[in-house]
């Protein structure tokens, strides 16, 4: 019993002394840093084989675009090298101004990419034909849940789709 009382006292001391943030504000002002990054994966399952697009944006302005039906678009460690779509991937590298990358990060933060406590945002209908997921590290705040944003947060999903459209253009 004495051990339990000591543990409670230590926990109370940690909470009262403020040894760490109780809650971190997910709506931050993004500072330029080459350590910031966002990775977006989009799958269109309306057609067979599944169309995949992957966008990686880094704080130094480097953008990787991967597109195709190969699993390599969304998984660099895919093992199905014998699959007929294995080699169906196109990649391109784009260099943008780091300020533009920072603007993209800020827009995504403003739309809640780091907010894990969103309430009443989820859609009631299931998205069977499209999937979009995001992973991010912005100003040492991370988000990496592998959920379909079309179902979890439709507003954020549209913002992510806009980022994909920005870099997945025929003229670029």
JOTANOR-V306877 format. One line per field, one symbol per residue. psi: psi as a letter, one per 20 degrees, with the letter a starting at -180 (. if undefined). burial: 1 if it has 24 or more other C-alpha atoms within 12 Angstrom, else 0. A space follows every 10 residues. Layout:
psi->???
burial->???
//
This chain:
psi->hhhghggggg ghggghilir phppoinrpp qppiiqqppp pppojhqprp pqpppppqij jpppppqaiq iigioikqil iiqhjgjmpp qqppprphhh ghhgggghgh jkhioikpqk hqqiqpnhiq ppqqqqoolj pqpkpmqohh hgnhghghgh hhgghhimqh i.
burial->0000000000 0000000000 0000011001 0101111111 1111000000 1111111111 1111111111 1111000000 0000000011 1000000100 1111111110 1111100000 0000000001 1111111110 1110001111 1111111111 1011001100 00
//
